[in-house]
Every structure is written in C-alpha cells, then in structure tokens.
Amino acid sequence: MEPMDIVGKTKEDASLPKATMTKIIKEMLPPDVRVARDTQDLLIECCVEFINLISSESNEVCNREEKRTIAPEHVLKALQVLGFGEYIEEVYAAYEQHKLETTDTVRAGKCSNGAEMTEEEALAEQQRMFAEARARMNGGVSGAPKQQDPEAEQTLNS
C-alpha cells in the first residue's frame, strides 16, 4: 500500500512537470554544469515535499485564524513558522510581481488597446460578438431572420 502524503493522493499523483522543472534547474546553473537525471528527480521530489510542507502549515495557520480559504498572508506566516523567514521579503516581492502581471494580462484581454471600455462599449461589443456567433451558427446567414419574398415562396411551394 502506498503512503498517503496528500489527502486521497499517493506520492506518484502529486508531482511537478519534469520538463518545466528541468528548465528551471538548468536556468539556475552555469551553462557548463550538467545535472544527472537522478539528481533532477531528487530536486523535483524535494520541491514537491516543500510545497506539501508549506501547504500543510498554511492550512494550519488558516485554521487557527478560523478562515476557510488559504490566503497569501497564511503562506507568508507559514514560511515564518517553518524557519524560512529570510525568504519572506523575496516571496512577497514575487507575489506582488505576479499580481501585476496577471492584472495586466486580464486588462489586455478585455480590450486590445489596453484602454478600459465603458459599459455601453462593452454592451455593443457583446452584441457584435453575439451577431457574429449567430452568423457562424447559421452558416453565414445574419442573426436576424430574413423576410421571405412572397414570389420566391410561391415558386418554392409549386
């Protein structure tokens, strides 16, 4: 029977993408340094264990505060409790940078020129997109039903 390190998961279920981790490992080392596969696997396993440790302690901090959702401040407190206090400033800076990048990405997705849309502009854009979708669904026919020409209808019925 496999040890259950994570609720409902075995060790093999909880891993990190090897290609991504290998890239990170190689980026941190000088170009002339090679890393054995066993060493890469060990580093990946250490990362998974570290994530499990921080997650577990963050959950405990969250529970002590009687919260149901782990927040970034719970993770920072967990780092302090576990003796990684010297990394808090760097982790917080990385978190702030991540927030800025994801905010920029979300804003860029809303409007290609990066400007905010007014409610009217957003509604007009939504209507335009609905019309395009209807046209595609109807095989290129516009979203509004076309009026049939009575003469053409009689020809079809004959």
C-alpha beads as a LAMMPS data file, in Angstrom:
LAMMPS data file: protein, C-alpha beads

158 atoms
157 bonds

1 atom types
1 bond types

-500.0 500.0 xlo xhi
-500.0 500.0 ylo yhi
-500.0 500.0 zlo zhi

Masses

1 110.0

Atoms # bond

1 1 1 0.000 0.000 0.000
2 1 1 1.280 3.463 -0.954
3 1 1 1.829 6.118 1.703
4 1 1 -0.790 8.838 1.588
5 1 1 1.072 12.135 1.823
6 1 1 -1.771 14.229 0.473
7 1 1 -5.401 13.567 1.258
8 1 1 -6.573 10.976 -1.268
9 1 1 -3.369 11.095 -3.314
10 1 1 -0.284 8.912 -3.479
11 1 1 3.199 10.301 -3.980
12 1 1 3.066 9.492 -7.687
13 1 1 -0.123 11.532 -8.112
14 1 1 1.486 14.697 -6.745
15 1 1 4.377 15.747 -8.932
16 1 1 5.645 18.676 -10.946
17 1 1 6.171 18.725 -14.719
18 1 1 9.636 17.340 -15.353
19 1 1 10.285 19.470 -18.441
20 1 1 9.447 22.684 -16.593
21 1 1 11.462 21.710 -13.549
22 1 1 14.449 20.687 -15.698
23 1 1 14.311 24.076 -17.418
24 1 1 14.226 25.888 -14.061
25 1 1 17.120 23.806 -12.739
26 1 1 19.233 24.472 -15.843
27 1 1 18.474 28.219 -15.752
28 1 1 19.820 28.418 -12.196
29 1 1 23.156 26.794 -13.021
30 1 1 26.120 27.899 -15.124
31 1 1 25.876 26.619 -18.730
32 1 1 28.841 24.235 -18.319
33 1 1 27.245 22.352 -15.384
34 1 1 25.316 19.176 -16.135
35 1 1 22.781 17.595 -13.807
36 1 1 22.261 13.831 -13.648
37 1 1 18.699 12.559 -14.151
38 1 1 18.647 11.079 -10.661
39 1 1 19.620 14.486 -9.295
40 1 1 16.841 16.179 -11.301
41 1 1 14.336 13.655 -9.949
42 1 1 15.604 14.261 -6.405
43 1 1 15.283 18.039 -6.803
44 1 1 11.739 17.642 -8.152
45 1 1 10.844 15.416 -5.195
46 1 1 12.311 17.995 -2.807
47 1 1 10.177 20.707 -4.440
48 1 1 7.047 18.600 -4.083
49 1 1 7.833 17.919 -0.414
50 1 1 8.498 21.634 0.186
51 1 1 5.158 22.544 -1.403
52 1 1 3.415 19.916 0.746
53 1 1 5.105 21.286 3.870
54 1 1 4.224 24.924 3.123
55 1 1 0.667 23.996 2.107
56 1 1 0.106 21.986 5.264
57 1 1 1.450 24.716 7.541
58 1 1 -0.505 27.388 5.607
59 1 1 -3.634 25.341 6.184
60 1 1 -2.906 25.161 9.904
61 1 1 -2.361 28.941 10.061
62 1 1 -5.622 29.405 8.170
63 1 1 -7.489 27.090 10.571
64 1 1 -6.073 28.889 13.632
65 1 1 -7.500 32.116 12.206
66 1 1 -10.802 30.311 11.634
67 1 1 -10.691 31.020 7.905
68 1 1 -11.778 28.630 5.181
69 1 1 -9.557 29.891 2.344
70 1 1 -5.778 29.949 2.468
71 1 1 -4.639 33.480 1.638
72 1 1 -1.150 34.716 0.685
73 1 1 -0.617 36.039 4.203
74 1 1 -1.165 32.493 5.538
75 1 1 1.627 31.240 3.275
76 1 1 3.940 34.029 4.433
77 1 1 3.157 33.217 8.078
78 1 1 3.808 29.514 7.362
79 1 1 7.230 30.398 5.953
80 1 1 7.996 32.281 9.179
81 1 1 6.772 29.431 11.405
82 1 1 8.804 26.848 9.469
83 1 1 12.023 28.864 9.769
84 1 1 12.112 30.342 6.269
85 1 1 11.657 33.925 7.469
86 1 1 14.616 35.179 5.463
87 1 1 12.711 34.372 2.249
88 1 1 9.500 36.216 3.117
89 1 1 10.539 39.524 1.558
90 1 1 11.594 37.857 -1.705
91 1 1 8.464 35.667 -1.803
92 1 1 6.250 38.688 -1.171
93 1 1 8.002 40.635 -3.951
94 1 1 7.450 37.703 -6.338
95 1 1 3.787 37.580 -5.304
96 1 1 3.353 41.317 -5.938
97 1 1 5.022 40.938 -9.350
98 1 1 2.698 38.040 -10.167
99 1 1 -0.328 40.157 -9.225
100 1 1 0.861 42.957 -11.514
101 1 1 1.459 40.565 -14.411
102 1 1 -1.893 38.830 -14.061
103 1 1 -3.704 42.162 -13.705
104 1 1 -2.033 43.396 -16.898
105 1 1 -2.966 40.157 -18.679
106 1 1 -6.603 40.418 -17.617
107 1 1 -6.793 44.062 -18.692
108 1 1 -5.134 43.289 -22.022
109 1 1 -7.674 40.542 -22.609
110 1 1 -10.593 42.923 -22.116
111 1 1 -9.579 45.398 -24.765
112 1 1 -6.759 45.012 -27.255
113 1 1 -5.562 48.618 -26.944
114 1 1 -5.327 48.346 -23.141
115 1 1 -7.914 51.116 -22.518
116 1 1 -10.901 50.467 -20.303
117 1 1 -14.272 50.038 -22.035
118 1 1 -17.338 51.912 -20.961
119 1 1 -20.441 49.879 -20.171
120 1 1 -22.001 50.989 -23.465
121 1 1 -18.904 49.962 -25.437
122 1 1 -18.826 46.599 -23.700
123 1 1 -22.521 46.037 -24.446
124 1 1 -22.030 46.996 -28.106
125 1 1 -19.023 44.662 -28.362
126 1 1 -21.015 41.855 -26.745
127 1 1 -23.892 42.352 -29.196
128 1 1 -21.455 42.375 -32.134
129 1 1 -19.872 39.133 -30.912
130 1 1 -23.298 37.508 -30.449
131 1 1 -24.257 38.521 -34.003
132 1 1 -21.020 37.035 -35.364
133 1 1 -21.615 33.806 -33.456
134 1 1 -25.210 33.577 -34.730
135 1 1 -23.966 34.164 -38.277
136 1 1 -21.428 31.345 -37.929
137 1 1 -24.054 29.025 -36.444
138 1 1 -26.454 29.777 -39.293
139 1 1 -23.826 29.109 -41.934
140 1 1 -23.003 32.718 -42.684
141 1 1 -26.592 33.940 -42.513
142 1 1 -27.068 37.081 -40.435
143 1 1 -28.562 36.716 -36.947
144 1 1 -31.832 38.432 -37.840
145 1 1 -34.333 36.229 -39.677
146 1 1 -34.739 37.359 -43.289
147 1 1 -38.130 38.215 -44.704
148 1 1 -39.061 35.758 -47.431
149 1 1 -40.100 37.226 -50.777
150 1 1 -43.739 36.088 -51.366
151 1 1 -42.990 35.347 -55.061
152 1 1 -39.982 33.224 -54.171
153 1 1 -42.054 31.393 -51.553
154 1 1 -44.760 30.590 -54.158
155 1 1 -42.098 29.308 -56.547
156 1 1 -40.734 27.016 -53.824
157 1 1 -44.209 25.710 -52.979
158 1 1 -45.077 24.955 -56.664

Bonds

1 1 1 2
2 1 2 3
3 1 3 4
4 1 4 5
5 1 5 6
6 1 6 7
7 1 7 8
8 1 8 9
9 1 9 10
10 1 10 11
11 1 11 12
12 1 12 13
13 1 13 14
14 1 14 15
15 1 15 16
16 1 16 17
17 1 17 18
18 1 18 19
19 1 19 20
20 1 20 21
21 1 21 22
22 1 22 23
23 1 23 24
24 1 24 25
25 1 25 26
26 1 26 27
27 1 27 28
28 1 28 29
29 1 29 30
30 1 30 31
31 1 31 32
32 1 32 33
33 1 33 34
34 1 34 35
35 1 35 36
36 1 36 37
37 1 37 38
38 1 38 39
39 1 39 40
40 1 40 41
41 1 41 42
42 1 42 43
43 1 43 44
44 1 44 45
45 1 45 46
46 1 46 47
47 1 47 48
48 1 48 49
49 1 49 50
50 1 50 51
51 1 51 52
52 1 52 53
53 1 53 54
54 1 54 55
55 1 55 56
56 1 56 57
57 1 57 58
58 1 58 59
59 1 59 60
60 1 60 61
61 1 61 62
62 1 62 63
63 1 63 64
64 1 64 65
65 1 65 66
66 1 66 67
67 1 67 68
68 1 68 69
69 1 69 70
70 1 70 71
71 1 71 72
72 1 72 73
73 1 73 74
74 1 74 75
75 1 75 76
76 1 76 77
77 1 77 78
78 1 78 79
79 1 79 80
80 1 80 81
81 1 81 82
82 1 82 83
83 1 83 84
84 1 84 85
85 1 85 86
86 1 86 87
87 1 87 88
88 1 88 89
89 1 89 90
90 1 90 91
91 1 91 92
92 1 92 93
93 1 93 94
94 1 94 95
95 1 95 96
96 1 96 97
97 1 97 98
98 1 98 99
99 1 99 100
100 1 100 101
101 1 101 102
102 1 102 103
103 1 103 104
104 1 104 105
105 1 105 106
106 1 106 107
107 1 107 108
108 1 108 109
109 1 109 110
110 1 110 111
111 1 111 112
112 1 112 113
113 1 113 114
114 1 114 115
115 1 115 116
116 1 116 117
117 1 117 118
118 1 118 119
119 1 119 120
120 1 120 121
121 1 121 122
122 1 122 123
123 1 123 124
124 1 124 125
125 1 125 126
126 1 126 127
127 1 127 128
128 1 128 129
129 1 129 130
130 1 130 131
131 1 131 132
132 1 132 133
133 1 133 134
134 1 134 135
135 1 135 136
136 1 136 137
137 1 137 138
138 1 138 139
139 1 139 140
140 1 140 141
141 1 141 142
142 1 142 143
143 1 143 144
144 1 144 145
145 1 145 146
146 1 146 147
147 1 147 148
148 1 148 149
149 1 149 150
150 1 150 151
151 1 151 152
152 1 152 153
153 1 153 154
154 1 154 155
155 1 155 156
156 1 156 157
157 1 157 158
